[in-house]
Amino acid sequence: MTTTADAPTTRGLLLPPADPRQHLTSPTTRTVLRLQQHMLAAAREYLTGAGFAEMLPPIIGPVTDPGGRGSKQVDVDFYGHKYKLMTSAILYKQASLLAFPKIFCIAPNVRLEPLETANTSRHLAEFHQIDVEMAGASRDQITAVLEELVRHIVSRVVTDLPEEFAALGRDTSVFTALLNQAFGRRTHAEAVAELIGLGHPQNPDAEIDWEGEALLSGRAAQPFFVTDYPKGSRGFYDRESAQDPGVLRNFDLLAPEGYGELCSGSEREYDYARIVTRMRETGENPAKYGWYLKLVREGIPASAGFGIGVERFTRYLAGLDSAWQANAFPKLPGVVSP
Amino acid sequence: MTGLSSRGFPERAVRERARLGAAAAFPADAHYGHTLFGADPTHSDDPLDQLRITPPVFMPQRLEKLIELGREPLHTDVALETVIGGLRSTLPLYLSAFGSTRAAGTGQVLAASRQAGRLGIPMVIGENIVPMSGYGRGGEQTRRTALGRIAAYLDELPDGLGGVAVQQSTEDADAEVWNLVYSDPAAQPLLDSGRLAFELKVGQGAKPGLGGMTVLDRTAAARVDEQFALDEVFGPDADRVLRCSSPGTFTEEILRQQIRLMRNNYPRVKVWVKLHPGRDVALAADIAWTAGADSVTVDGAEGGTGWAPVATIAHSGLPLGECLARIGPRADCLLTSGRFWEGSRVVKSLALGATAAGLGRAALLATDEDPEAGLTRLVECLALELRLLISSLGKYAPAALGPEDVWPTPAPLAAAPAHRIPEVLRHG
């Protein structure tokens, strides 16, 4: 794995250099950012070719994705009104389907994650997502789009950037299975059973915790989906199964080699009464979602979509120790940075 | 007026309403900020008040203690240490939430926090504190903030004891109180030592089924009008308005899923749930525990320090004793609040299944009497009474108490097992 020369560490973990010049002029950073630029170009190439319209995402709004796992939103004073920086564009992605049936955006997100996530190698307070949403799509259809998109991006960079991979010391043969075989798939319940079998105390009602994800990821040879997360582990917009109440029609995509989650997605709730009820089940105050609920009440398309973490995906492809190495101006949770 | 009168009819109250309109639904406006509200004990129909504590003649647990000590046990041998919702406490007591009512003055609130820390008992920080008083970061100066209270408490707190439970209500969710605390460097000592809890506020005793209420002047009201509903019950020309929080909508599934989401999002905190004394309190408590709550608090109809309609104070909600009877003995942690200030009421509620009791109005009055040591002295007296009463029953720990220790045994408890599992063992 690659590290930035002379980077400081804490508790054995690599931290970004305090001086942005050192980070931006490092050969590693430059190589990683070139790889990332190529990944984004490949993503645009694939999605545009598949008929997705690129939208420019909003940065602020009266409300944003409530998120999960204890991350805090950033408040913005908008002429005396409390606005939020986008933690994810999910509400706007659903709304954008009123303009185009298939959309994508490459969106910045800001989440003040709990301080302990500074140690996961995977969390940044500011990061980017390749956000995709498709009207009328089922989970099988949207995971097929995701699988093809990931394969296209990896194929492109492996073919076009052999020198960059060589400079990073990343053997591209690790992507052979990804490029040639269908991604694996298991349910959340199966993942929980596997973890408990491995002696990891995973709460069956909750997200797979970070250690659990790393364990599952470390045992895999290619990316795999975890589907059917329980209600109570995700936001109100992930659709609950009509056939199997309490189970969500959602998925995560996990990378192999211990890199963990790359992407979350789901079929979406789009019915007004269900969304209001799910908001209460997730402890939200529907009053603050006024504009969104009005749209939903008047009708929005059924849809499915996902968001790929750009820095995490880059970290996996480049074989980096930490996601911050894939960001030009990295901000770790709780660390004051440029 | 013509001098018309109506003997036997509440004429004075009717005339007051004819003069004041909607404002007469509340205690007199002039008392706001100086009076702690909550049920009037002279009208209490709480079954706890009707119970007597029943020391037996024969005391096998006293014999066990005698053998352990090698001498006759005394009341000083009662060990009051208790695990309260996953937090270790020196006593089966905790400091209840005060909410944002102005009657709980900043000095008293901070003094109570400091003394609770010194005593090593957990402290609850009430709903609406952050939207109303701020959190205490980013240049907020008032010491009444949540951080101000946590700092005052931590200054005095011994290692390994106590802890802070932070409430969040529907409006608090807008302010992301839990997310704020969970990611705040100042809260890390509590998180790292396992002494942080989040309490989901479903309801409160003084106004069951309603949200929090405070009276604000119009300037303060203008600051929060995007977060809260404001009601001009005092008239359009009055300089004060009623600020109402929504109570929040709960169904069985909403409560279950909110608790699961708390466990999912905040795996390092203890999860507490506070219920109002609703007729389905036993079902709600069962759902909360089953969904993984570390503790359920039942606020009896006698509870509350804040502003409430006279109709709900006098007529709404089950008395605490009835709530305890409906819930029955459980192996789970059950906290109670509502007019606790002395030992006998605490012993009775522990006998009926509670793990600990909250001090609300009593703590504020005690710190009003003496800001430095009023609460400490009140608790010293209460602790002595607990030791005396518990030892009089031939028992030496709060968890050893059972329904056999009171008379008459409430009907739903009659068939219950005599001994509950001690809290310390459950968490061991």
Interface residues (C-beta under 8 A of the other chain):
Chain A: G68 R69 G70 S71 K72 Q73 H81 K82 L112 E113 P114 L115 E116 N203 D205 A206 E207 D209 P230 K231 G232 S233 T277 R280 E281 T282 G283 E284 N285 A287 K288 P333 G334
Chain B: Q168 T170 E171 A173 D174 E176 W178 N179 L180 Y182 S183 P185 Q188 L200 E226 S246 G248 T249 F250 T251 E253 I254 R256 Q257 Q258 I259 R260 L261 M262 R263 N264 N265 Y266 P267 R268 A291 G292
